[in-house]
């Protein structure tokens, strides 16, 4: 199943989040981390690239 659909987001909005054009609320960020099985910190730390 598509991650955007599981997160109840449009594909377009989810794509803009991935591209850094939109920011998620903390609550949605927490849901995303849970959905993909990683800690929130994994999604919020910069790798310098």
C-alpha distance (Angstrom), angle and dihedral (degrees) to the residues before:
residue distance angle dihedral
X1 . . .
X2 3.78 . .
X3 3.83 114.9 .
X4 3.81 94.1 -137.8
X5 3.79 89.8 53.9
X6 3.81 92.1 47.1
X7 3.81 88.2 51.6
X8 3.83 89.2 48.4
X9 3.80 92.6 -121.4
X10 3.76 129.6 128.3
X11 3.79 114.2 -104.6
X12 3.81 89.3 -119.9
X13 3.80 93.7 54.3
X14 3.80 91.9 45.1
X15 3.80 89.9 50.4
X16 3.83 90.8 53.1
X17 3.82 89.3 50.9
X18 3.81 89.8 52.1
X19 3.80 90.0 50.2
X20 3.80 92.5 50.2
X21 3.80 93.6 -113.1
X22 3.82 93.9 115.4
X23 3.80 132.1 35.8
X24 3.78 126.7 -140.9
X25 3.77 124.0 -132.2
X26 3.79 114.5 -111.5
X27 3.79 90.2 -108.4
X28 3.80 92.2 53.4
X29 3.80 91.1 44.0
X30 3.80 88.7 54.2
X31 3.82 90.7 49.8
X32 3.80 90.7 49.7
X33 3.80 92.3 50.1
X34 3.79 90.2 50.3
X35 3.80 91.9 47.1
X36 3.80 93.7 53.6
X37 3.80 95.2 36.1
X38 3.80 101.9 -117.3
X39 3.81 133.5 116.4
X40 3.81 116.6 -98.2
X41 3.80 88.7 -115.7
X42 3.81 88.6 64.7
X43 3.80 88.6 62.2
X44 3.79 97.1 43.1
X45 3.80 105.0 45.2
X46 3.77 120.9 90.8
X47 3.77 120.5 -127.8
X48 3.77 91.5 -158.9
X49 3.79 93.1 -112.5
